[in-house]
Amino acid sequence: MEDLTTPVRKQHFFDVSHLQRYLARKSVVSNNDTLIVRQYSCGQSNPTFLIQTPSESYVLRKKPPGMLLPGAHKVDREYRVQKALFSAGFPVPQTFLHCTDATVIGTEFYLMAHVKGRIFRDVSLPGVSAAERSALYVAAVEVLARLHSLNLASLNLEGYGRGPGYCKRQVSTWTKQYMAAAHKDIPAMNELSDWLMGNLPASDNEVALVHGDFRVDNLIFHPTEARVIAVLDWELSTTGQPLADLAYFLMPHYWPRSLNVTSAMGSLKGIEGVPSAADLLSVYCRCRGISSALPELNFYLALSSFKLAAIAQGVYARHLLGNASAPNADEFDQCVEPLAEVALQLAQRSLPGPAEDRLFRQTARGQAVLQQEVAEYYSTHAHSPQRWHTPKVIEDLKAKAREAGLWNLFLPAVSGLSQLDYAHIAEETGRCVYAPEVLNCQAPDTGNMEVLHLFGSDEQKREWLEPLLRGEIRSCFCMTEPDVASSDATNMECTLHRDGDHYVIRGKKWWSSGAGNPQCKVAIVMCRSTSQDVSNRHGQHSMILVPMDTPGVNLVRPLTVFGEDDAIHGGHFEVHFENVRVPVSNIILGEGRGFEIAQGRLGPGRLHHCMRAVGLAERALELLCRRAATRRTFGKKLYEHEVVAHWIAECRLMIEQTRLLTLSTAHALDTQGSRAARKQIAMIKVAAGRMACKVVDHAIQVYGGAGVSGDFPLAQMYAYARTLRIADGPDEVHLSSLARLELRDQLRKARAKL
């Protein structure tokens, strides 16, 4: 913050020795302390100063000198509200004293703590990555929701404002302030004032503590984290309608690119990483637990622009009087009329509501462009080897994701996220077929990386895990076999035989996902060790690393899923291993440890698949509702037919049930580990596949013939959902395991009672 200060400006000069003696009497500083005073260059209302002693730093806010607008510059209110909020644990600087004696430094003032952190004077937040920019804006709107959720009585602020009728008072107050400061007639301001007074919200009874000037540049963020550690400038705070605060914060999202109030405060349109207004509205409503339907948002946005225009007029008036707080006060004359004109446009137009179903929704155009590019790539290269390569558009996205730190989020040791944290992310990526790959979180690489991280030797990690984590190579997992019933994994016939310093592998595998991608450089192969004890059914199998360019590794053919080859995921290949020789050092953990490794691998992997299935189902339900709301049969909309309405209700029930069950499993994995969470994992594996199949099937039925065509993603979604009921073990195997575990638990309960 120190680089935002200047020497004290002439019009705000005061006797520092008077201040030093006063603070010493109040035991804030010692008698021998020397004060260094500098003035903050920001702030257009109450002059603000950095006060430094040899050991401490403080911030002082005071009324400006000279003639002031009536009701403005109430530093006593700032002091009162900050003191109450700090006591409640809300992020504001601690206040130390309030002085009404004008003989000390010329005007009333208060002193507070100096909070060290990041202050962004430019709303576009330059100098941070797109991902961090998103996180900072979300953090800001979360702290605003927290403010509006505080109880006034517990803060002892019940009489702080006048409560109901806030909007009418605001229009009246800012009209008066504007008229008192105006130096010329601006018809748009007069028209806007009249429109606001004539279109007051029908209900204006909600009362919360409102900041009144909640902007990014009035926030101090943690030096390294996306977290608000202090909210500043409470001069305009009062009690009233909280949506006015929210709209004021969102204003720059709705401004045209040409509008700039100052060099650092302009439109947010086109700024990479800034969440949309709809997304921030959704975050705010979820944090407060309120309905996301905000039909009068236009009014609050128009009121916010009117208020800012009136403030700008007041700043310019102080410039003319010679007592402005900031050196750029002369700029504000030029933005009053443009702000009023933008407000009038906002008042008349229809605005998109909050994003109901997910955060950070990509625009419809963005989705169309990406999906069209991806679809066109695979259409163009339908009969070409290029089909198995990753399209450039996805590679470009991967580079951006890695730069933004959105990389390897599935692995707690790398990302710092818990399984529960990542479960929510997995749901979001389930909505788009290629989203996991963009974040380097795609199967089967995630499971293989988990195996190497948990069980691999240092050499194996250097050679294979590290390039996988960097996204430089891909991998596949070879377990299922074409000649045996692989739902019973002990049936496997692919053999592993030691021959000196090498192992020799012989056998067939299929459904080896990702093997067709040219970047697939290594396979983890599950084999039966011929040297192991045959009486131990689960101690005969081993996992071994096989480089794909090893002689004897043959990609026989790509398999299709309902006629589709899944080239986007590297396909699903039949792979033959014909006397493949690899070094003994390629064995993972040791011979006979295959099932032990598999259980550690499949727990988190199944969780990720299930949460992606929840995201897929949410997308399918969106498509279902969209179709049901726009198509008519037999004289009414599809959703008006009771059977379709019931499908919608049942889909929502199934999705919510599966989501909660899967999140509960994620928590169990975090707190108890994979082995203890086996029962929950079996439950979600069955529930998620069944749920996704049912939801997508209902959506296909509503779309009719279009639902099974390539014109919509539902057929592809169904193929994934139906496959999920077989992959990583069919439902029936999991149900049998679940039954055994349930009977075991019931028996333990019965014995405990006895």
N, C-alpha and C positions, 0 to 999 in steps of 0.2 A: 504493500500500500504506500510505502514511503515515496516511490517514484511518481505518485499521483499528487504530490504536494509541491507548493511553490512558496517563496517568501510571502509573508503576510501582506496582503494588498493594502494600499494606502487608506482606502475608505473603511477598512475593517481593523485598522491598527488599534491596539490597546496596550496599557502599561503592564508588562509582564511581571514586574516586581510586585504590583498590587495583587496579581493572581497568585504569585508564589507565597506571599504572606498569608493570604486567605486560605490556601490549601494546606499550609503548615498549621494554621490554627485548627483546621478540621482534621489534622493528623493524616492527611493523604500523602503529603511529602514531608521531608524533614526541613528544618530551618536552614540547613546548609546546602540543600539541593539547588542546583542551577537548572532552570527550565529552558529548553529549546522549543520554540514555537514555530510551526510552519502551517500554512493554510492549504486545505485540500482544494484542488482546482475544480473538482466536480461539485455537484449540488447547486441548485438554482434558487434555493429558498433560504434556509437558515445557514449562515456561515459555519463551517466546520474546520476544526484545527487539530493537528497532531501535537500533543504535549509530551515531550520526552525529558525524563530525568536520567541521571547516570545508571539507574537500575530498572526503571519501569517506563512504560509508554501508556498514554491515555488519549482519549478523544474528547474534545470539548465542542458542544453545539450551543450556539447563542442566537438570540434575535438579531436581525440586522439593525443598523442604526437608521435614524431618520423617520420620515413619514411612511406608515405601513397601511396596507389594505385592512379593513375591519375584519376581525375574526381570524386573521392569518398569523403564521409564525408562533403557534402555541407550543413553546418548548416545554411548558409544564405538563402538557398532555403527553408529549413524547416520553418524558421522564416517568410519569405515572404508569403508562402502559408497558414500557420496557421493564420496569421494576416488577410488575405483576407477572409478566410472561417469563422472566428469568427465574422467578421463584417457582413457576410451574414446570420448569424444565424445557421450555420452548427455546429454540436457538436465537437468542438476542444477546448483545453485549451486556455485561453486568454494569449496572449504574451505581455510582458512588455518592453523588450529592446533587442537589438542585439549589441554585442560588437566585433569589429574587432581588438581591441588593444591586441596583444598577451602578452604584459607586465603585464596585470592584473592577469591572472591565467595561462599563458603559451600558450594558444591557443584561437582561436576564439570561442565565445559561445553566447547563447541567454537564456533568462529567461522567464518562463511562469508560469501560475497558477498551483497550486497543486489541482487536481480534486480527490475528495474522492468517491470511488465506488468499484465495484468488478472487479478484473482482474483475468482471468483464464489462468494460464500458461500451463495447460494441455487441449488439444483440445477436450478431451472427457467430459469436464466440470464436474468433480467429485463433489459430495456433493450436487447436486441439483436433483430434481425429473425428471422423464422422460418428463413430460409435460412441466416443466420449461425449460428443455434442448431444446426441440423443439422450444419454444417461443424465447429463446435467439438466436438460430441460425437464425430464421426468422427475428428477429430484426436486426441482423448483416447484412443479405443480403438486407434488406430494406434500411438500411443506406447507403450501397454501391450503390444501385440503385439511391438513392437520390443524392449522390455525382456525379454520372455519368450524372445526369439530370441538373446539374448546368450550367448556362451560363457563359462562360469564359469572355466575354466582360463585363458583369455586375460585375465580380470579379476583373476586371483590371488585368487579368492573360493571356491576348492574346499572349504575347511574352514569356510565361513561358516555353514552350517547342517548339519543331520543327514541331509538327502537323503530317500531313500525312506521311506514310512510317514508322510508329512506329515499326511494327514487324521486318522489316529488320534491323532497327537500334538496336533493342533489341538483336537480334541474334548476330549481329556484336559486340555490346558492351560487352555482357556477354561472348562471345568467347575470346575477348581481356582480360577481367578481369580474366577469368579462366586461360588463358595462362600465364598471368603475375604472378599469385599466385601459379601455379602448381609446385609441388616439385617432381612429378613423372608422367610418361605417363599413361593415362587411355584411352584405345582404345574406350570404349563406349562413352566417352565424345566427342571424335573426330568424331565418327560416328553420334552422335546425332546432333552436330553442323552442319555437312554436310547435314543431312536430313532436318533440319529446314530451312537452307538457300535454299535448293532445293524445298521446299514445302510451300513457303510463300503464304498467302491468296491472291486470285486473286484481291480482293478489300481491300485496307488498308487505306481508306480515312476518316473513322470516327474519329473525334477528340473530346475528352472529357478530363476533369481533371482526371487523374488516380493516385491512391495512390502508387502503385508499390510494397507494402509489406503488403497487406490487409489480416490479419490473426486474429483469435480470441484473441490471446495474445497481439495484438496491439489495443485492444478496452477496454474501461472502461464502465462497465454496472452499471446502477442504483443500489443502495444497496439492494432494495427489489423488483424492477420492472424489467420486461424483456424489457429494453430500453437502447440503447447506449447513454451515456452522453458525451463521448469523444473518438475521434479516434486519436491514437498516431503515432509517428515515420514516419514522412513525408519525410525522407531523399531521398527516391527513387521516389518521386512524380514527375510527368511531365504531358504533354498533349499527348494524343494518343488514342490507341484502348482500350476502356473500357472492352471488353471481356477478355483481358489478366488479368485484375484485378479479374474478376469473376472466371476465371479458376484457378488462383492462390489460391483463397479462397477455391475452391472446391477440390483441389488436394488430401487432405487426404481421401476423399470419394472413390477415385480410387486406392489408395495404397493397396497392399496386407497386411494382418495382420502382416507379418513378418518384415515390413519396419518401422523403427523408426529412425527419424532424430536425435532426442534427447529423453531423458526419458519422456518428456512431449509432444512430437510432433510425433504422429504416425498415423496409419490407424484408420479410423472411422467405419470400417466394424464391424457390430454386436453390436454397442453401442446403447442401448435402448434409444429411444426418439429423436435421431438425425435424422432430416428429410433426406430423400434420396437426392442425387444430382439432380435428376429429379424434385423433389418438390421445391427445392431451386431455380433451374433454372426457374421454373414456376412463383414463387413469384417475382423473379428479373424482368422477362419479363413483368409481369403484372404491376409492379410498374413503369417501364419505358414506358409502352405502346408500346412495340416493339414486333415483331414477335417472336414466340417461336422456330422457325426453326433456329438452329445454326449448320449448316453442318460442320463447320471447328473447332468444339470444340476440336477435337483430337490435332490439331496443337497447340492451346492455352494451353492445358494441358501439352503437351510435352515441350513447351516453358517455362512454369511455373516450371516444374521439373528441366529443364536445368538451369534456372536462380537460383533456390534454391541450386542446386549442385555447381554452380559457387560461390554463396555467401558462402556456407559451406567451399569451398576451400580457399576463402579469409579469413574467420574467422580462419581457421587452420594456414594460413600463418602468420596472426598477432600473433597467439600463438607462432610460431617459432621465430618471431621477438621480442617477449616480450612485445607487446603493445596491447594485446587483451583486450576487454572491460569486458568480462564475465569470471568467473573462470572455466567454463566447455568448453572453446574453444578447448581443446585438443580432445574432443569427435567427432568433425566434420569431421575429416579425414576419418572416417569409413563409412560415409553415401554418399560420392560423387559418387562412382561407382554404388551402389545400386539405387540411384536416377536416374542416367543416364540409367540404364538398364530398370527400370520401365517406364521411359519416352519413350524409344524405343518401348516397348510393347504397350503403350497407342497410340503411333503414328500409329500403324498398325491395331488396332482393332476397331470394330464398337461399338459405345457407344449409350445407350438409350437416347432419347431426353427428353425434359421437360414434366412433367405431364400436359397435356393440360387442362383437364376438372375439376380437383379438387386437392386440396392440401393434402399432407400427404397420398398419395395413399399407401394402403397396398400392399405388394408384391403379385404376383399371387399365389405363394406357400402358403403364409399366409392366403389368402382368401380361398384357397382350403382346407387347414387343418381345419380351423375353421368351414367352411360350411359342410365339410365332417363329423366332429365330431357331429355337431348339427343334421345333417340329419340322421346319424347313430343312434343317441340317440332315435329319434322319430320313426325310423324304428324298432329298437330293442324292444321298449316298446309300439308298436302299439296297443296291446290289454291288456295293464297293467295299473294299477293305477299310476305307475311311470311316465306315459306319461304326466301327468299334473304337474309334478315337473319341476323345472328349471334345465337344464343340468349343470354339474359341470364346463364345459368350460366357460359358461356364468357367473356363480357365481365367477369364478376366475377373469374374466375380470372386473366384477363389483368391486371387491376388489381393483384391480389395478387402476380403474378409480377414485374411491373414494380417494385412497391414493394420486393420482395425482391432486386432486382438480377438476376433471371433473365430477361434481356431482350436481344434482338439478339445472342445467343451465337454465331451463325454467322459474324459479321463480325470478323475478328481486330483490325482497327483500333479497333473499339468495345469489344469484350469483353476484349481482351488474350489470348484463347485462340488456340492454333494450330489448324490444320485437324485435326491428330491429336487434340487435346483435344476439339474439337467432334464428331469422329467418334463418340466414345464416347457423347456426349450424344444425337447423332442416333439411335443405336441404341435408346436408352431411349425416345425420343419415337416411334419406329416402332411401339411396342407399342400405342399408342392413336391413333385416327384423328384426333383434334383436338388432340393434345398440341403439335405444332409451332406451331399458331396461338396457343396460350396463352403461348408464349415469344416471340412475334413472329418465329418462325423458319420460317414456312410458305412453300412455293412457290406461285406464281412470284415473290412479293414478295422473297424472299431473293436470287434471281438478279438481279432488277431493281435492288435496292439495291446489289448488288455492281457492276453496270454503272455506275450513277450515281456510286458511290464511286470507281471506278477511272478512268472515262472522262468523267464529266459535268463541265460547266462550273460555275463558282461559282454562277451564276444558276440553273442546273438543280438543283444541290444544295439551294439555299435553297428553291426552289419545290416540289420533289418529294421529294428524299432525306430532308430533315429531318422532314417530316410522316410519311413512311413509317417512319422510325426511331422516331418517337414512337408509332406505331400509330394515328395519327389517320385515315389513309386506307389504301386498298388499291390494287393495280395488277394489270394483266394483261400477258401477252406474246403478241404476235400474229405468228406465223411460218408455221405450217402452212396450206396452201391446199387447198380441196376439188377444184379442177379440174386439178391437176397432181400428179405423183408427188413428194411433198415429202420423201421420203427422200433425194432429190438436191436439196439446198437451192438449187442454181443454177437450178432450174426455175421459181422463183417468178415470178409474173406481176403481182403488186401493184406498181404503179409510183409513182415519186416524181419529180415534175417541178417545177423551179424557175420561179416566176412573180414576178419582182421581189423583194420582201422576204418572200415566202411560198413554201412548198412546197405542191404540190397532190398529194394521194394518191388513187389509184383502185385498187380491187381487193377481193378477198374473202379472208377468213381464217376458219379454224375451229379447234376445239380450243383456244380462247382461255380457259384456265382462270382462274377467279376473276372473269370479266367480269360475272357476274350479281349479285355482291354490291353493294348500294347504295353502299357505301363505296369501290368501285373508281372512282377519279377519273382515272387516267391509264393509257395503254397505251404500251408500247414496241413499235413496229411495224417489222418487217423488210421493206424495199421494194427494188425494183430501180430504180436511178437511171438515168434515160433519158439523162443527159448523160455517162455513164461509157463508157470504152473497152470495146466488146463483145468484143474479143479476150481480155481478161483475165476469165476466168469467175468468179474469186473477188474481183474488184475492182469489181464492178458494184453491189453491194448496200450499203445504208445502214440504220442504225437511227435512228428519230426518235420523239420524244415527242409523243403525241396525247392531249390532254385528252378524256375520255369524253363531255363535254357539247358538244364541237365539232359544229357543224352538219354533217350528212352521215355521222356515225358511227351506224350502226344495228345494234342487237342483233337478229339475225334469229330465232334459236331456240336453246334449250338442247339440246345433244346428250346422249345417254344412253350409259352404259358398262354393257353387259350389262343394259340396262333401268333402271339407276339414274341419276338426274340429278346426283348428287354436289353437292346444294345446300349441304351443309355446307362445301364448299370454294369456294362461289360458282359452281358449275357449270362446264360447258365449252361455250362459246358459238360459234356462227357469227356473225361480225361482218363487215358490209359497209362499205367506205369509199367514199363516193360524192362525188367532188370535194371532199374534205376539205382545208381550207386551214389551215395552221399556220405560225407565224413561222419564218424561217430559223434563228433562234437555238435552235429545238427540235432541230436535228440533233445527234446525239451523235458527238463526236470529229471528224466530217467526212464528206463524201460518199465512198462507196466503201470505208468502213472497217467495214462490217457483219460480215464474216466474222472479221476481227481481233478485234472486240468479242465475237462469239459464242464464240470459243475461250476467252477469258478468263472469260466468264460460265458456260460449261457445265462447265468442269473441277470447281470446287468444288460446283456444283449436282448433278452426277452422283454425286460422292462422297457428298453428303448423302442423296440418294435411295437409294444402295446400302446405306448403314449403317442407314437406316430399314427397308430391306427385311430386313436381318439381324434387327432388333428384331421386325419382323412375323413372321418365320419362327420366332423363339424363342417367341413367343406361340402360334403355330400348333402347334408341337411340344408345348408345355405342354398345350394342349387335346387333342391326339392322345393323349398319355400318360395324361391323366386319364380319357379315354373308354376307352382300352385296359385300364386298371386296374379299371374298374367294370362293364363289360359282359361278359356271358358268351355264348359260342356253342358248340354241340356239346360241352357238358360242361366247358369251361374258359374262363378269362379270355382276352380278345382278345389280350393281349400274349403269352400262352403259345402262340399259333399262330406258327410260325416265320416266316411271311411278314410278319406285323405286327412281330415283334421285329426283323426285318431292316430294315423301313421305319424304325423308330425309330433303329437304328444308322446307317443311311444318312443320315437327316436330320441327326443330330449331326455326322457327317463333313462333310456339305456346308456346314452353318452355320459350323463352325469354320474350314474352308478359306476360305470367302468372307470371314469376318470378318478373318482374318489378311491376306488379299490386299488387302482394302479399307484396313485400317490401314497396310499397307505403302505403299499409294498416297497416303494422307494424309501420311505422312512424306515421300514424294517431292514432293508439292505444297509442303510447308513448306520443304524444303531445296533444291529444284531449280526450282520454278515449274510453271505449267500446261503450257507448251509441252514441257518436258523430260519431263513425266509423262504425255504423251499415250498411250504404250503401256500403262502401268498403268491409266489411266482407261478405255481401250477394254476391257481385260480384265475389270475389275470390273463394267462396264456389262453385259457379257454374262453373267458368272458370277452376279451378284446376282439378275438377273431369272429366270434359269433355276433357280437354287437356290430362290428364294422360291416360284416356281410349283410345283416338285416337292414341297416340304415341305407347302405348303397342300393340294396335290392328295392327298397321302397322308393328311392329316388329314381331308379331306372323305370319302375312301374309308372311313376307320375310322368316321366318324359316319353313313355311309349317307345316307338321305334327309334326315336332320336337317342334314347338312353343306351341302346346297344350299338350305336354307330360310333364312328371316329370323330364326329362333330363335337362331342362333349366328352369330358374325361371320365365319365361314370364307368364305362366298360373296363378301362384300364384300372380304375380304382377297385372294381369288383375282383379283377384278376389278382390284385395284391391281397385284398382282404380274404379271398377264398384260399389263396396259397398259404396265408398266415395260419390257417387251421391245420396245415400239414407240416410246414417248415418248423425246425427245432422241436420236432416231436408232434405227432397228431393229437387231436383233442382227447382221444380215447386213452392214450398213454398217460396224459396229465390227469385225467379223471381217475384213473386207477391209482396213480400216486397220491392224489388228493384224498381218495377214500381211505387208503392205508394210513396216511398221516392223521386224518380225522379220527379214525378208529383208535389209533395210538393215543391221541390226546384225550379222547373220551375214556379210554381205559385208565389212563393216569388219573383223571379226575375221580373216577369211581373208586380206585384204590386209595386215593387221598381221603375220600369221605369215609371209607372203611377204617 
